Amino acid sequence: MGVHGFISYWVFQPESWEILSIILIILDISVGLGLFVLPIGVASIILSGVIYAQTERLFGDFIIFETWKGLLIMFAVLSIISIFLIKKIFQNTNKNRSDINQY
């Protein structure tokens, strides 16, 4: 099994994405990275659910990811979407504060 086979095996395991999400979320909370890797961890959780649903045939015969490249593109798209959603959520919670440093 070469590098391509190794990547193809582990990238389609939902457990690997769950482990990645737990590591990223704990890292962001404990080290205080300022919500830098939290959206990536959230995207990893969502992707894990989609991979699990695909392997359990919850979508029927519809295949979302055929290659690991498509899966990583979907991960990037989910990460970008979650960045904007988390930024929007945290901006709305701080909107009522009167702070001179609020941008």
Secondary structure, 3 states (H helix, E strand, C coil): CCHHHHHHHHHCCHHHHHHHHHHHHHHHHHHCCCCCCHHHHHHHHHHHHHHHHHHCCCCCCCCCCCCHHHHHHHHHHHHHHHHHHHHHHHHHHCCCCCCCCCC
